[in-house]
């Protein structure tokens, strides 16, 4: 069976971070997701979806995500059944997110609650190239082996075969 959800929307409030009785971190938040369509002459409707994250993802969400931020979520749908105080049977649908991403860069003007550079963790776009490798057509002498795992290609003459 396949149960996979990918959503993008804005947080309606700060994530609610808790730990279970067994000590597992849990973060809950509501995502406002605008529908892709609307009737002629009407505004698009917005769905408000509850999202749950666990463990490291919950820690990450509670630390770096804030109200109003555009977020992309991957996970699955989980349905829970319960009986309310009046004795009525109820169902709730939650998105259990196993991956949460920044979907926009850092806002200008320092609108974030702290000065952390959120764009470093924007997984929707590739990070800037810091140590770009020269093309293999350049002479081998122009390469240098760095401390960060860079490697120098070997010239064809130096190969053992």
C-alpha positions in Angstrom: 0.0 0.0 0.0 1.1 3.6 -0.6 0.5 6.3 1.9 2.7 9.3 1.0 1.9 13.0 1.3 3.9 16.1 0.1 2.6 19.5 1.1 3.7 23.1 1.1 2.1 25.8 3.2 2.6 28.3 6.0 2.7 27.6 9.7 -0.4 29.2 11.4 1.3 29.3 14.8 4.6 28.5 16.6 5.1 24.7 16.7 3.9 23.0 20.0 6.9 21.0 21.3 6.4 18.3 24.0 7.9 15.1 25.1 5.9 11.9 25.6 5.9 10.0 28.9 8.6 7.8 27.5 10.7 10.9 26.7 10.2 11.0 22.9 10.2 14.5 21.5 7.0 15.5 19.6 6.2 18.7 17.7 2.7 19.6 16.4 1.8 22.4 14.1 -0.9 23.4 11.7 -0.1 24.1 8.0 -2.3 26.4 5.9 -2.3 25.0 2.4 -3.9 26.9 -0.4 -5.8 24.8 -2.9 -4.6 24.8 -6.5 -8.0 25.8 -8.0 -10.9 28.2 -7.4 -14.2 28.8 -8.9 -14.5 31.6 -11.5 -14.4 34.9 -9.7 -13.7 33.3 -6.3 -10.7 33.3 -4.1 -8.8 30.1 -3.5 -9.8 28.2 -0.4 -7.2 27.2 2.2 -7.1 23.9 4.1 -5.7 23.8 7.6 -3.9 20.5 8.2 -2.5 19.2 11.4 1.1 17.9 11.2 3.0 15.8 13.8 6.8 15.3 13.9 8.8 13.0 16.1 12.3 12.8 17.6 15.0 14.6 15.7 12.6 16.1 13.2 10.5 17.5 16.1 13.7 19.0 17.6 14.6 20.6 14.3 11.1 22.0 13.7 10.8 23.5 17.2 14.2 25.1 16.9 14.1 26.6 13.4 10.5 27.0 12.3 8.2 29.9 13.2 4.7 31.2 12.6 4.1 32.4 9.0 7.1 30.5 7.5 6.6 28.6 4.2 7.4 25.0 4.9 7.4 21.8 2.7 6.5 18.6 4.4 6.8 14.9 3.4 5.1 12.2 5.4 2.0 10.0 5.6 -1.6 10.4 6.7 -2.7 8.8 10.0 -6.3 8.5 11.0 -7.2 8.3 14.7 -10.6 7.4 16.1 -11.8 8.5 19.6 -14.9 9.2 21.6 -15.5 12.9 22.6 -16.8 14.1 26.0 -20.4 13.8 24.8 -19.9 10.2 23.8 -19.8 10.8 20.0 -17.4 8.8 17.9 -14.9 11.1 16.1 -12.1 10.8 13.6 -9.1 13.0 13.1 -6.6 13.0 10.2 -3.0 14.1 10.9 0.0 14.3 8.6 2.9 12.4 10.3 5.9 14.2 8.8 9.2 12.4 8.5 10.8 15.2 6.6 10.3 19.0 6.9 12.1 21.5 4.7 12.5 25.3 4.5 10.6 26.4 1.4 11.7 30.0 1.2 14.9 31.8 2.0 15.4 34.0 5.0 13.2 37.1 5.0 14.7 40.5 4.5 14.8 42.9 7.4 15.5 40.4 10.1 11.8 39.4 10.5 12.9 36.0 11.9 12.9 35.5 15.6 16.6 35.0 15.8 19.5 35.8 13.5 20.1 32.3 12.2 20.7 32.0 8.5 17.8 29.8 7.5 18.8 29.7 3.9 21.7 27.3 4.8 19.1 24.6 5.4 16.9 25.3 2.4 16.8 21.8 0.8 14.6 22.9 -2.0 17.5 24.7 -3.8 21.1 23.5 -4.0 23.7 25.2 -1.7 26.1 27.7 -3.2 29.3 26.1 -4.6 32.2 26.9 -2.3 35.0 24.6 -3.5 34.2 24.2 -7.2 36.5 21.7 -8.8 38.2 22.8 -12.0 37.5 20.8 -15.1 39.5 17.7 -15.8 41.0 19.3 -18.9 43.2 21.6 -16.8 46.8 20.5 -15.9 47.1 18.3 -12.8 49.5 20.8 -11.2 46.6 23.3 -10.8 44.8 21.0 -8.3 45.4 21.0 -4.6 44.2 18.5 -2.0 42.2 20.3 0.6 41.3 19.4 4.2 37.6 19.0 3.4 37.8 15.8 1.4 38.7 17.4 -2.0 40.8 15.2 -4.2 43.3 15.8 -7.0 42.6 13.8 -10.1 45.4 11.7 -11.4 46.8 12.3 -14.9 46.4 9.5 -17.4 50.3 8.9 -17.4 50.2 8.2 -13.6 47.6 5.4 -13.8 49.0 1.9 -13.1 47.2 0.2 -16.0 
